[in-house]
Amino acid sequence: MQVDYLARRIFRLSEGRSYFMKVCFLAGTLGRGGAERQLILMLRSLKDAGIRSRLLCLTKGEALEDEIRELGVEIHSIDSHGGRIRKLRNIINELRREKADIIQSSHFYTNIYVSIAGRVNRIPSIGAIRSDLAHEFATNGFYGKYQLKLPRHLIANSKLAFERSINFGVDPERIDLVRNVVSCVSGIEKTANKSVDTTQILFVGRLGKEKRPELFVKMARELRKTLPDRRLKFRVVGDGPLRPELEELASRYGLTPEVLSFDGERSDMSEIYRTADILVLTSKHEGTPNVVLEALSHAVPVVATRVGGVPDILNDKTGIVVDPMDFTGLIKATANLIVDPHLRVVLGTSGQKYVEKNHSLKYLEERLTGIYTGLLAKRNNGRS
């Protein structure tokens, strides 16, 4: 449906009264994860569009709360005592306390809550698909199919998840593909005082099984054997349950902190990317990984496994993609970039231009406002 910019910003009721659209988001957590970073970018883009947002969260005291409040977005923590029914009741009551035009989930596992709360309050609900759907089903068990089928509408962040949802029976009119975005800054330069003698290889992500960070540690050992004359520095940025195991593995391999460092969660990610030469993604499951977009926006070339939406971003002009089960290929691709600084520059520059064109905040603003306006038009016409 074609709508002009003003119609996207201001929704006009049938009786002629107009007001700014209000969207209520529900988040499972506000930790430093990919879905949470995308939520902040959604809130920022909607603010630019003149759409009012508020946020309900199932946790309290998380890392990103201050950043969200700085956008002027109210955060209300949902009392989780008493189990799922109590949570749902509290979400419904919050929507009654302060009306919204749409309720939207930030995580797949909160889709059921927004679906039921939306129906009770007679407003459209939007569910989220943040990974490749197979991973979503595996982690949600019995509830997985309901997380997919109950929302009035769905937003997937990768073409693979979009197509799998339709194959699972989701009506194509009920789902939209909205690519992840980054805050693109044109002409980002590398840190001037960065050592030209050392190649820095970076891993960024939650240290959980789905990211397979142990492959990065093993790769560090193999690359030091393969390229003994090269000065290599490996950095792991992120935290999670596997960190003690990874640190023990690195120690067993003789990878000292000077060679392989575990930096934990960092708030200065732009500076981290500026000092990096290569980003490596070892994941087994992904949607559209933020870290790949973030690295490319800083002109950092990427070696990644062919999972989720990665093939939609990386090709022979923007990065190197390998089969997720091909560990040897992962090592070889990274080694090729280490020994070929010209190739790193070519891929990084091309990747930066791609991200600026296809994954900007302006793109996100236009996609979300278009989806919202369409859903509200259907509701007023009695179609949902």
KOLFIZA-838130 format. One record per residue (C-alpha): x, y, z; residue in three letters. Coordinates in steps of 0.2 Angstrom, whole numbers. Layout:
BEGIN
{{X,Y,Z},"Ala"}
...
This chain:
BEGIN
{{0,0,0},"Met"}
{{7,17,-5},"Gln"}
{{6,30,9},"Val"}
{{14,47,9},"Asp"}
{{26,52,23},"Tyr"}
{{14,62,33},"Leu"}
{{2,48,33},"Ala"}
{{16,37,40},"Arg"}
{{19,49,54},"Arg"}
{{1,53,59},"Ile"}
{{-13,41,58},"Phe"}
{{-30,49,55},"Arg"}
{{-46,41,62},"Leu"}
{{-62,39,51},"Ser"}
{{-71,53,61},"Glu"}
{{-57,65,55},"Gly"}
{{-48,67,72},"Arg"}
{{-29,64,70},"Ser"}
{{-15,60,83},"Tyr"}
{{3,53,83},"Phe"}
{{4,35,82},"Met"}
{{9,25,98},"Lys"}
{{19,9,98},"Val"}
{{22,-2,113},"Cys"}
{{36,-14,112},"Phe"}
{{39,-29,123},"Leu"}
{{56,-35,126},"Ala"}
{{62,-51,135},"Gly"}
{{78,-43,141},"Thr"}
{{89,-27,138},"Leu"}
{{106,-35,139},"Gly"}
{{119,-32,126},"Arg"}
{{113,-43,112},"Gly"}
{{109,-41,94},"Gly"}
{{90,-41,96},"Ala"}
{{92,-28,109},"Glu"}
{{103,-17,99},"Arg"}
{{91,-18,84},"Gln"}
{{77,-13,97},"Leu"}
{{86,3,101},"Ile"}
{{88,7,82},"Leu"}
{{70,4,80},"Met"}
{{66,16,94},"Leu"}
{{78,29,87},"Arg"}
{{70,28,69},"Ser"}
{{52,29,76},"Leu"}
{{57,44,86},"Lys"}
{{64,52,70},"Asp"}
{{47,48,61},"Ala"}
{{37,56,75},"Gly"}
{{30,40,82},"Ile"}
{{28,38,101},"Arg"}
{{35,23,109},"Ser"}
{{36,15,126},"Arg"}
{{44,-1,131},"Leu"}
{{38,-16,143},"Leu"}
{{52,-28,148},"Cys"}
{{52,-44,157},"Leu"}
{{68,-40,166},"Thr"}
{{75,-26,176},"Lys"}
{{92,-17,179},"Gly"}
{{99,-22,162},"Glu"}
{{114,-14,153},"Ala"}
{{104,-5,139},"Leu"}
{{91,3,150},"Glu"}
{{100,20,151},"Asp"}
{{103,21,133},"Glu"}
{{84,18,129},"Ile"}
{{79,31,142},"Arg"}
{{90,44,134},"Glu"}
{{79,42,119},"Leu"}
{{65,48,129},"Gly"}
{{57,31,129},"Val"}
{{48,25,145},"Glu"}
{{53,8,152},"Ile"}
{{41,-2,163},"His"}
{{47,-18,170},"Ser"}
{{34,-32,171},"Ile"}
{{33,-41,187},"Asp"}
{{38,-59,183},"Ser"}
{{33,-67,200},"His"}
{{19,-80,198},"Gly"}
{{24,-87,181},"Gly"}
{{18,-84,163},"Arg"}
{{0,-81,167},"Ile"}
{{5,-67,179},"Arg"}
{{16,-59,166},"Lys"}
{{3,-59,153},"Leu"}
{{-10,-52,165},"Arg"}
{{2,-38,169},"Asn"}
{{6,-34,151},"Ile"}
{{-13,-33,147},"Ile"}
{{-15,-21,162},"Asn"}
{{-1,-10,156},"Glu"}
{{-9,-9,139},"Leu"}
{{-25,-4,147},"Arg"}
{{-17,9,158},"Arg"}
{{-9,17,143},"Glu"}
{{-16,14,126},"Lys"}
{{-6,10,111},"Ala"}
{{-10,8,92},"Asp"}
{{1,-7,90},"Ile"}
{{10,-19,102},"Ile"}
{{27,-27,95},"Gln"}
{{38,-40,101},"Ser"}
{{57,-39,101},"Ser"}
{{61,-57,104},"His"}
{{53,-73,97},"Phe"}
{{50,-80,114},"Tyr"}
{{38,-65,119},"Thr"}
{{27,-67,103},"Asn"}
{{13,-76,113},"Ile"}
{{12,-62,126},"Tyr"}
{{10,-48,113},"Val"}
{{-2,-59,103},"Ser"}
{{-14,-62,117},"Ile"}
{{-12,-45,125},"Ala"}
{{-16,-37,108},"Gly"}
{{-31,-47,105},"Arg"}
{{-38,-43,123},"Val"}
{{-35,-24,120},"Asn"}
{{-41,-25,102},"Arg"}
{{-25,-19,94},"Ile"}
{{-13,-27,81},"Pro"}
{{1,-37,87},"Ser"}
{{18,-39,78},"Ile"}
{{29,-54,82},"Gly"}
{{48,-55,79},"Ala"}
{{59,-69,71},"Ile"}
{{77,-65,75},"Arg"}
{{86,-80,69},"Ser"}
{{83,-93,56},"Asp"}
{{67,-101,63},"Leu"}
{{75,-118,65},"Ala"}
{{84,-111,80},"His"}
{{69,-102,86},"Glu"}
{{59,-119,86},"Phe"}
{{73,-128,94},"Ala"}
{{75,-116,109},"Thr"}
{{56,-114,111},"Asn"}
{{50,-132,111},"Gly"}
{{31,-134,112},"Phe"}
{{28,-116,112},"Tyr"}
{{38,-113,95},"Gly"}
{{23,-115,83},"Lys"}
{{12,-104,94},"Tyr"}
{{25,-90,94},"Gln"}
{{25,-91,75},"Leu"}
{{6,-92,72},"Lys"}
{{-2,-82,85},"Leu"}
{{4,-64,81},"Pro"}
{{-7,-54,68},"Arg"}
{{9,-50,59},"His"}
{{27,-55,59},"Leu"}
{{43,-46,55},"Ile"}
{{58,-57,50},"Ala"}
{{76,-50,49},"Asn"}
{{83,-63,36},"Ser"}
{{77,-69,19},"Lys"}
{{79,-87,25},"Leu"}
{{68,-85,41},"Ala"}
{{55,-76,30},"Phe"}
{{55,-90,17},"Glu"}
{{54,-104,30},"Arg"}
{{40,-95,39},"Ser"}
{{30,-96,23},"Ile"}
{{34,-114,20},"Asn"}
{{28,-118,38},"Phe"}
{{11,-111,33},"Gly"}
{{12,-92,37},"Val"}
{{2,-82,25},"Asp"}
{{14,-70,15},"Pro"}
{{2,-56,19},"Glu"}
{{6,-59,38},"Arg"}
{{25,-57,37},"Ile"}
{{37,-44,31},"Asp"}
{{56,-44,29},"Leu"}
{{65,-30,38},"Val"}
{{83,-31,37},"Arg"}
{{94,-27,52},"Asn"}
{{102,-9,51},"Val"}
{{117,0,59},"Val"}
{{120,18,62},"Ser"}
{{130,21,47},"Cys"}
{{144,34,47},"Val"}
{{151,39,31},"Ser"}
{{170,38,29},"Gly"}
{{174,29,45},"Ile"}
{{193,28,46},"Glu"}
{{205,16,55},"Lys"}
{{213,22,71},"Thr"}
{{228,31,67},"Ala"}
{{239,24,80},"Asn"}
{{235,6,76},"Lys"}
{{250,-5,74},"Ser"}
{{254,-9,56},"Val"}
{{265,-24,61},"Asp"}
{{251,-34,69},"Thr"}
{{235,-41,61},"Thr"}
{{220,-40,73},"Gln"}
{{207,-54,71},"Ile"}
{{191,-50,80},"Leu"}
{{176,-61,87},"Phe"}
{{161,-52,93},"Val"}
{{146,-60,101},"Gly"}
{{138,-69,115},"Arg"}
{{148,-83,121},"Leu"}
{{135,-97,119},"Gly"}
{{134,-113,110},"Lys"}
{{125,-106,95},"Glu"}
{{139,-94,91},"Lys"}
{{153,-108,93},"Arg"}
{{166,-96,100},"Pro"}
{{177,-112,103},"Glu"}
{{180,-112,84},"Leu"}
{{188,-95,85},"Phe"}
{{200,-101,99},"Val"}
{{205,-116,89},"Lys"}
{{207,-106,74},"Met"}
{{219,-94,83},"Ala"}
{{230,-109,87},"Arg"}
{{230,-116,69},"Glu"}
{{233,-99,62},"Leu"}
{{249,-96,73},"Arg"}
{{255,-113,67},"Lys"}
{{251,-109,48},"Thr"}
{{258,-92,49},"Leu"}
{{272,-92,61},"Pro"}
{{281,-77,54},"Asp"}
{{265,-66,56},"Arg"}
{{261,-55,72},"Arg"}
{{243,-60,76},"Leu"}
{{232,-53,89},"Lys"}
{{215,-61,93},"Phe"}
{{201,-53,103},"Arg"}
{{185,-60,109},"Val"}
{{172,-46,114},"Val"}
{{157,-52,123},"Gly"}
{{152,-63,137},"Asp"}
{{142,-78,141},"Gly"}
{{141,-95,149},"Pro"}
{{155,-103,139},"Leu"}
{{168,-90,144},"Arg"}
{{177,-100,158},"Pro"}
{{178,-115,146},"Glu"}
{{185,-104,133},"Leu"}
{{198,-97,144},"Glu"}
{{203,-114,150},"Glu"}
{{205,-120,131},"Leu"}
{{215,-105,127},"Ala"}
{{227,-108,142},"Ser"}
{{229,-126,136},"Arg"}
{{233,-121,119},"Tyr"}
{{247,-109,126},"Gly"}
{{237,-93,120},"Leu"}
{{242,-80,132},"Thr"}
{{231,-64,134},"Pro"}
{{244,-55,124},"Glu"}
{{239,-67,109},"Val"}
{{221,-70,113},"Leu"}
{{212,-58,125},"Ser"}
{{194,-60,132},"Phe"}
{{188,-42,133},"Asp"}
{{170,-46,140},"Gly"}
{{156,-34,135},"Glu"}
{{161,-17,129},"Arg"}
{{152,-1,126},"Ser"}
{{165,7,115},"Asp"}
{{162,-5,100},"Met"}
{{166,8,87},"Ser"}
{{183,10,94},"Glu"}
{{185,-9,94},"Ile"}
{{180,-11,76},"Tyr"}
{{192,4,71},"Arg"}
{{207,-6,78},"Thr"}
{{202,-23,70},"Ala"}
{{208,-29,53},"Asp"}
{{196,-44,51},"Ile"}
{{180,-50,59},"Leu"}
{{177,-69,60},"Val"}
{{159,-76,63},"Leu"}
{{158,-94,68},"Thr"}
{{140,-96,71},"Ser"}
{{129,-111,68},"Lys"}
{{113,-101,69},"His"}
{{109,-83,65},"Glu"}
{{96,-71,58},"Gly"}
{{105,-56,51},"Thr"}
{{120,-54,62},"Pro"}
{{123,-36,68},"Asn"}
{{141,-39,71},"Val"}
{{144,-42,52},"Val"}
{{135,-26,48},"Leu"}
{{144,-16,61},"Glu"}
{{161,-23,55},"Ala"}
{{157,-18,37},"Leu"}
{{151,-1,42},"Ser"}
{{168,2,49},"His"}
{{176,-5,33},"Ala"}
{{182,-21,42},"Val"}
{{182,-36,30},"Pro"}
{{172,-52,36},"Val"}
{{174,-71,36},"Val"}
{{158,-79,41},"Ala"}
{{149,-95,41},"Thr"}
{{135,-97,28},"Arg"}
{{120,-96,40},"Val"}
{{104,-86,42},"Gly"}
{{105,-70,32},"Gly"}
{{124,-70,30},"Val"}
{{123,-74,12},"Pro"}
{{111,-59,9},"Asp"}
{{125,-48,15},"Ile"}
{{142,-56,10},"Leu"}
{{147,-60,-8},"Asn"}
{{164,-60,-17},"Asp"}
{{164,-41,-16},"Lys"}
{{159,-38,2},"Thr"}
{{167,-53,12},"Gly"}
{{171,-72,12},"Ile"}
{{157,-85,16},"Val"}
{{161,-103,21},"Val"}
{{151,-118,25},"Asp"}
{{147,-119,43},"Pro"}
{{155,-136,45},"Met"}
{{170,-132,35},"Asp"}
{{183,-127,49},"Phe"}
{{197,-129,37},"Thr"}
{{189,-117,25},"Gly"}
{{187,-105,39},"Leu"}
{{205,-105,43},"Ile"}
{{210,-104,25},"Lys"}
{{199,-89,21},"Ala"}
{{205,-80,37},"Thr"}
{{223,-84,32},"Ala"}
{{221,-77,15},"Asn"}
{{215,-60,22},"Leu"}
{{229,-60,34},"Ile"}
{{242,-61,20},"Val"}
{{233,-50,8},"Asp"}
{{231,-32,15},"Pro"}
{{225,-25,-2},"His"}
{{211,-38,-2},"Leu"}
{{206,-32,16},"Arg"}
{{205,-14,10},"Val"}
{{195,-19,-6},"Val"}
{{182,-30,3},"Leu"}
{{181,-18,18},"Gly"}
{{177,-2,7},"Thr"}
{{165,-12,-4},"Ser"}
{{156,-18,12},"Gly"}
{{155,-1,19},"Gln"}
{{146,6,4},"Lys"}
{{134,-9,4},"Tyr"}
{{129,-6,22},"Val"}
{{127,13,19},"Glu"}
{{115,9,5},"Lys"}
{{105,-5,11},"Asn"}
{{105,-5,30},"His"}
{{102,13,36},"Ser"}
{{91,20,49},"Leu"}
{{81,29,35},"Lys"}
{{77,12,27},"Tyr"}
{{71,5,44},"Leu"}
{{60,21,47},"Glu"}
{{52,19,30},"Glu"}
{{49,0,32},"Arg"}
{{42,1,50},"Leu"}
{{30,16,47},"Thr"}
{{24,8,31},"Gly"}
{{20,-9,40},"Ile"}
{{11,0,55},"Tyr"}
{{1,11,43},"Thr"}
{{-5,-4,33},"Gly"}
{{-10,-14,49},"Leu"}
{{-20,1,56},"Leu"}
{{-28,4,39},"Ala"}
{{-34,-15,39},"Lys"}
{{-40,-14,57},"Arg"}
{{-51,2,53},"Asn"}
{{-57,-7,38},"Asn"}
{{-62,-22,48},"Gly"}
{{-50,-34,40},"Arg"}
{{-40,-38,56},"Ser"}
